Amino acid sequence: MTQPSFQWPNNHKIAVMVTVLLESWSDGKAPPYSPMTTPLKPGTYDRAGVTWASYGVRAGVWRIMRILDQHGIKGTICANARSIELIPDAMRIAVANGHEIAAHSYTQDALMAYMSRDEELAMIRRCSDVFVTHLGEKPKGWISPVLASTDHTAELLAGEGFLWHGDYNDEDLPRVVQTPQGSVIGLPHTDFADNRVLRQSPRAYFDAYKDTFDYLYANEPGSLINLTLHSQFGGRPLVSSVFSEILAYLKGHDGVWFPRHDELATWFGGTGIEAVPYAQRFFA
């Protein structure tokens, strides 16, 4: 084993991206998950689920932004375009405070996996138009709802001028994704977002990220963590308190870089590196 050649800028030992998901469903639709444990008959209007999901735009994202600002950390808010239409003032405040707003389809139930190529392109453009209307510029990044992208998504994003695409779970670090219409920077997502503890203790959220961070910080320099939470769930005090505790713990260590997704993608794109496989880092 040799010393790894890859490292973050300014000799940072580890990078932590904060991903905030701001989601809205079509009118009358509820997410397929919630803290409620008694399922309704199929086809029944789920008022409790609809109101539960709306917490993200009504309060959750505001609390998360406040916590990030208290810790001096800039995050990336991946927003359904419908959420931006509902609370444009909040998104403008987020941009003014230094956060990135990325695209996350129009609604959370508008899944790319169910669309044709032309429908995907129309959806991407529809979302970009909402960004231009309310925020004054197109988004630089895209994460598909439930990561349900298709074999066309990266190419369509590259053709529309996107910088990064965050639907990747096959590598630990960024990589350049080449397509017939150009390239995008593929960013890894997470295996453990806040909704993993819907019916458990939020303490498991803290433990998962603390243990992961401790291992990587001690053993694998040049690693990346994607700390992810949803506004409709993680924006509630139940989870936000633990999220704040995670941030404080990570900030208590030297050499931790907290880039926004676009900052990390821009930096990586400028390195000339195509990919950094694990074997290349530690077994070259």
N, C-alpha and C positions, 0 to 999 in steps of 0.2 A: 504494500500500500504506500502511496506517495501523498504528499501534501496536496490538497485540492487547489486547482488553479483558479477557480471561479470565486469571486468575492464581490460584495456590494460596495458601492462608492463610499469614500471617506472611511474605509476600513471598518464599516459596520459589520457586526458578527451575524446579525439576523434581521430580516425584514418582516414587518407585520402590516398587512393591508387590512383596513377595516371596511367591511361591506355591510351597508345598511339597505335592506330591501323594503321599499315603500310600495305596497300593493293594493290594488282595488279590483273588484270583480264587476262583471256586467250587472246591470240593475236586476235585483231580485235573486242574484246568485250568491252562494256562500262557498267558502273554501271546503275541500273534502275532509278537513280536519278541524278540530276545535277542542277545547277542554271538556265540552259536554260529552258524556259517555253513553247516553241513551240515544241510539239512532232513530230517526224518523222514518216513516214509510217512504219508499222511493217515490220521487215526484212531489213530495210535500214541500211547501215553502218553509224554509228554515230561517225564521225571523231572528232567532238567537244567533245563528251563525252569521247572518248578514250584519247584524249590529256589532257582533264581536269583531268581525273583519274590518269594520269602519273605524275602529279605535286608532289604527295606524295614522290615518290622515287627520283625525280629530285631536289627538294628543300624543300618540306614541313617537312620531318622528320629531316632534318639538322637544320632547324630553331627551331623546337620543342626541339631538344636536346640542342641547344644553350641556349634557355630560361630556361630549367630545370637546366642546369649547372650554369647559372647566379643566380638562386635562391637557389642553393645548394640542390636540391631535386633529388632523384633517382627514376625513374619511371620504368614501365614495358612496353616494346614495343612488342605488339602482331603482329607478322609479317607473312604474307603469305610467304611460303618458296620460291616462285618465286621472291618476293621482295628481299630476302636475296641473291639469285643468281644474281639479277640485281645490287645490291649495297653492296657487301660483306664488302668493306672497311668501309662503314658507320656503319654497324652492329658491326664490330670489334672495331671501335672507341667507340661505345655506351657501349660495354662490358668493355672496358678499363676505361671508365669514371664512371663505377659502376652501369649501368643500366642492367636490366634483359631483355633478349629476349625470348619471349614465342611463341608457335606455333599457327597458325591461318589458318590451311589447306594449300594446295599448292597454289591455286588461290582463289580469293574471290567468283568466281562462281562455285567452287567445293564444293557443299553443302553436308554435311553428311546426311541430311534428304532424299536425292535422292539415297543414296548408300545402298547396301546390307551390312550385317555384315562383310563379307570378304573384300568388297571394302573399307569399313571404316578402317579396320585394315591395309590394304595395303597403304591407304592414310596417316595414322598416321606414319607408318614406313618410307614412302617416305619422309615425312617432317623431321623426325628425322635424316635421312641420310643426308639431305641437311645441317642441323645444324652441324652434325659431320664434314662434308666436309669443311664447311666454317668457323665455329666457334670453332670447336674442341671438342664439347660436345653436348649431347642430350638436348633438352629443358626440363624444369621442369614443365611447365604449358601449358595449351591448352584452347583457346577460339574458338568456332566454328564460321564460317562466319554467320552473322545474327542470332547467337545463335541457329542455326538450328541443334541441336544435336539429337540423337535418344536414344531409351531405351538401346542401347548397348554401347554408347560412353564412359560413365564413366567406365564401366567394362573393355573395351579395353584399355583405358588410364591407369588404375590401373595395368593391366597385362603388360603394356610396361614400367612400372616404373615411371610414371608421379606423381608429388607431388600434383598438384592442377588442378582443372577444373573450368573454370569461366563462365559457361553457366546458372547460377542459378539466378532466380528472385523471389523466393518464401520465402526468409528470408532476414533479414537485416544484419545478421552477418554470418561468416563462419560456416560450419558444416562438420562433417565427413560423407562422402558418402561411405557406405559399399557396396561392390560388390562381386560376387563369386570369383574374382581374386585379392581381396585385397581392400584397401580403398584409396580414394583420398580426398583432402580437397576441398569442394565445396565453391567457392567464389561468392558473389553476384555481378551482373553487375549493370548497371544504367538504369534508365528510361529516362534520358535526356542527350544524347550525343550532340556534337556540330552540327551534321547534322539536329537536330530539328529546327535550325534557318536558313536553306538554303535560304528561301525566306522571312526572317524576319530580324530584327536588331540583330547583334551579342550581343548587350547589354542584350538581353533576356538570353543569356548563362550565363553572369555574375550574373544577378539577380536570376536565378534559383538556382545556387550553393551558392550564398551569403545567400539567404533566408533559404535554407535548412540547411546550416551550422549554421546560427544564432539560428535557432529553436533547432537543436540537441545539440549544445554547451550549450545552456541555460537550456534545459529541459531533455535531455536523455544522461547522461554520459555513456561512453562505446559504443558509436555509431560509424558507419563506413560510409564513403562517397567514392564512386568510381567516380573520376573525369576523364571523358573520352573524347577523341577527335581523329579525323581521320587526318592522315597526308595530304591527298589530299585536305581536306577542312580546318581543323583547323590549318594546317601548313601554311596557307596563312596569310599575315599581317592583313587582315580583322578580323580574329578570333584569331590569335596568340596574338595580342595586348591585347585582353580581357582575354585570357588564362593567360598571364603573370600577369594581374591585379588580377585575382582570386588567383593565387599563393601568390602574395604579401599580399593580404587581409588575407588569411588563416595563413600565417606565422606571421602575426601581433598579433596573439593570443597565449597565453601560453597553454601548454599541448596538442599540436597537434602533432601527430605522422605521419610521411610520410613513411610508409614501402613499399618496393617493394612487389609484389604479393607473390614471393617465401619466402620473409622474414616473411610476415604475416602468410602464410600457415605453415611454419616451426614452428613459435612460437605457433600457435593455436594447431598444432598437438602434441606439447609437453605438453599441459595443461592437457590432459586426458579428456577434455570436448568433448562430442559428438555433442551437439548443444546448442544454447542459444535462446530459443523461447522468443518472446516479453513478453508473460504473465509471464514467469519465471523471467524476469528482473524487472518487475514493479508491478506485482500483486501476487507474491508468498506469 
